[in-house]
Amino acid sequence: MIREKTKTFEFQGKRWQVEKATALDGANIIRKLISSGAKGAQDFLSKLTNDEFLAIQNILLSKVSEVQNINNSEIMIPIIMPSGILSNAISEDATLVYMLTVISLSFNMQSFFDESALKEFSTIMEVFNA
């Protein structure tokens, strides 16, 4: 199965693009998600400590860009800088920041929770008695 590396979507009247986190960041988030016993993205985020939430939020938001059409070209404008400073487009909208965090988490975790991936993971864990 070919997995999407990016996804463009419309939300609150703007176009956005989300991309996959690195494999190491994704594995760390999956580890935390599984150990939390959460039933979904929002449940997972609500169970994190403030420091854990901010660390994961920075990873997830670094994978989201606003898509703008400038001179007939699509330009990706990052919504968060490596320093953690938010772009002006979202800096005063806490709801939008949270929703983009949830969307990025959902996009990044969806392939792990595909039925075939979970079944394969469970099978291999049985082999190792884990």
N, C-alpha and C positions, 0 to 999 in steps of 0.2 A: 504494500500500500504506500502510495506517495503522500507524504504529509505536507500540509500547507506550511510554508515558511513565513508568509505574511497574509494578512487579511485586511481589506479596506472596507470600512463601514461608515454609515451616517448616524450621527447621534447629536442631538440638540442643535440641529441646523448646520452642522459642520461635518466635513469628511475627515476621517481619522484612519491611520494605518497602524496595526499592531504587528509585531514580528516575534518570532520565537526567541526565548532567552537562551543563553548558552547551555550546553548539556550539563555543565557543572552546577550552574545556578538552578537549572530545572531539577536536577537530582536532589539538591539541597531542599528545594521547596517541596518536592514530592515526599521526601523523608519527613519533613515537619508536618505535612498534610496527613500522612498516614498515621504518624504517632499522635496526632491531635484527636483522632477519631471523628473528625468533622464530617458532616454529610453534604457539604457543598462549599463553594467558594466563599460566600459571605459568612457561613458558620465557621469556616477555617480562620478567616481574617479576624473574627470576633474573639477567637480563643488565643490569639497571640498576645504576648506582652507588648508594650508600647515600642520597646527597642526592636523586637522581632518584626513587628508590623512595619516600622519605618524602614528597616533594612530590606524587607521583601518589597515594600512599596517602591523604593528607589530602583530596585532591579526591574520591577514590572513597568513602571512609568518610563524607564529609560528605553523601553521597547515600543513606546507609543509616539507617533508623530501626527501633527495636524497636516492634512493634505491641502495645499493651496495651489490654485492655478495662477501662475505668474507668466505673462507673455506666452500663453498657450502651452506652457509646460507645467507638469505636476511637480511641485517642490514639496519635499517632506521637511517640516519644521519640528524639530524635537520639542517635546513639552517639558522636559526636565534636563538640566545640564548636569554634567558629571559631578559638579559641586553640590547638587541637590536643589539648586535654585529653579523654581518653576518659570515657564514662559509667561509673558504677559497675558496670553490668550486664556490661561486657566488659573492664574495666581490668586484670584479673589473668589473662586467658585469651588468651595469645599465639596459640594455634592458632585460636581463634575469630576474632580480629582478622585474621589472615592469610586465613582462609577467606572472611570477609566481603569482604575486599579483592579476592580472586580472583572471587567471585560478582559484585561490583559492576563489575569490569573486563569480565567476560564479558557481562553484561547491556548495558553501554554500548557494547561493540564489535560485538555480534552483527549489528546492522543493516548495518554497513559490510561485513561479510564474507558477506552474502547474495550468492548467485551473480549475481543481476541487477545489484546495485550494483557488484560487482567488474568485471563485463563492461562496464558503462557507463563506469566509470572507465578501464579499459584502452583502450576505444575512443576516448575523448576525449584520452587521453595520446598515442595514435598520431597524432591530428590535429595535435598540437603537437610531435611528434617528441621527446617527453620520456621 
